[in-house]
Amino acid sequence: MTADPIDPHASAWHLFGAVMRRCRESRPNLGLRRAGEQMYTDFSNLAKWERGERTPPPDMIHRLDQVYGAHGILTALYDTLTALKAATESARLRTGRYSENPAYGIGDDDMERRAALQLLAGLGTLGTFGLSSETFRQLLDLSFDHPHRALEDWELACADHLHALRTRPPAQVAADLFIDLMAVRSQSQVSTPAEVTELQRITAMLSSLQANALTRLGDHGAAIRWWYSARQAADASGDLALRLLVRAEETGHGLYGQRDPETILRMVRSAQQLTDKPYLKLLTTEAKALSMLGRHDEALGTLVTLHKAAEQGGTDRYGFWKPDGLHFAESWVYSGVGNDSAAGTAREKVLMVTRDYVYLVNVQLHSALCTVTQGGIDEGLHQAATAINAVTPAYRSHHVIETANMVLRAVPPVRRSGPSAIELRKLLAVAPPQNA
């Protein structure tokens, strides 16, 4: 029996239900009854949620996301809609306009549906559900009454999002970033010129973090547009340190399958012209790009320059630069040239200080790369497969997948059809590329 169609444009919760159904139907043999058994609830409840007739209770969302194989999408979408509900009701109470929607209880449903579309666009999933909408970035003109935040609160929010990117699955982080990007845009529209300049700094950082999250999700087209938005906001702020930081972030994350290493090198050298002092994050990216291009002597020389620059101090007020970035670059470059001793020392330094899950996984993949470079093809490929297998699927971001692909690319062509290479390719093929 064919299920009744769901119109995702009818309301925010019809859209949520359409996403639910699409996730469930994309899983083999997951009918409503079987899903209900796994959810420990009657399947009729799931049917009502999918049809948009009822709102799922908060304590069911995490399990729902797991059973439906949504990789964080349902959680992110639910969090967005419920956050908007709370903010809308608060605004109405302040202005004496409270009038609860009898069907869904979430206020201006059209605005919330558009916000949900924005989130899905930001996660690169709109096309999956057959929906038509502009990108998340272009839709940030929603009219919404957000309470103003003090500048220090915005800076704290940026620090929180940065920490989240280093420790949480990117799909979850993108959802939280969406809410703050919408809020800062709204606040900028009613702020004084002096306040707008400061909020441009916040917009630049949040946009850069959003581009970072989308890069990790493999949505490179959307990420590149967000990098552009981040550069525009940073330039408008007049903050040279921020202009350099945004460009360093764009080039550094661009190495993970987003842009050609030659392009990255040109962008790095263009950005470096903004200042007469060496910029540490740009130097780390230059060394990595040179390594990827097989220009190992130049990469090693760049590490020397990097160390000299680091001795002069290289902290940034926004917290993006940490000493583990230097050691991570060493691990990358020394592994690429096959210097196991130097790579191992760098790897241990990273492991001693970092809390970034990408660094923790990728230095293990660097070790596999070093083994392959030294001629231990099967051993290195097994090392890489073991490292990937140890990562929970939600954390298998494109930063991890692309580093594993570096290991595969280091394998001589005549060995790339061997069992170990095939095993690793199969493992990478099943890792979630967009919604990890």
Buried (B, 14 or more C-beta within 10 A) or exposed (E): EEEEEBEBBBBBBBBBBBBBBBBBEEBEEBBBEBBBEBBEBEBEBBBBBBBBEBBBEEEBBEBBBBBBBBBBBBBBBBBBBBBBBEBBBEBBEEEEEEEEBEEBEBBBBEBBBBBBBBBBBBBBBBEBBEBEBBBBBEBBEBEBBBEEBEEEEBBEBBBEBBBBBBEBBBBBBBBBBBBBBBBBBBBBEEBEEEBBBBBBBBBBBBBBBBBBBBBBBBBBEBBBBBBBBBBBBBBBBEBEBBBBBBBBBBBBBBBBBBBEBEEBBBBBEEBBEEEEEBBBBBBBBBBBBBBBBEBBEBBBEBBEEBEEBBEEEBEBEBEBBBBBBBBBBBBBBBBBBBBBEBBBBBBEBBBEEBEBBBBBBBBBBBBBBBBBBBEBBBBBBBBBBEBBEEBEEBBBBBBBBBBBBBBBEBBEEEEBEEEBBEBBBEBBEEBBBBBB
